[in-house]
Amino acid sequence: MKINLNDPNIMDAGDASKIWGHAKNYVRRTYKSNPSKFPEGSIRKFGKQWIVTTEGMEAITGVKDPRKNEV
């Protein structure tokens, strides 16, 4: 299975939080308090860095990707 790390649907948790209009630590706090909110494979920690997918952000926020609303 090949994973494209240039895919915009894979992002740093801090950047994702900003895109969805939340505090930089929103993803980390949400994961620590309720990890079951994230669909399987939508979040992972690499060293000290949290990586999250668009699917994961949409699941925890209930909001579709705001970048797709931009004109």
Secondary structure, 3 states (H helix, E strand, C coil): CCCCCCCCCEEEHHHHHHHCCCCCCHHHHHHHHCHHHCCCCCEEEECCEEEEEHHHHHHHHCCCCHHHHCC
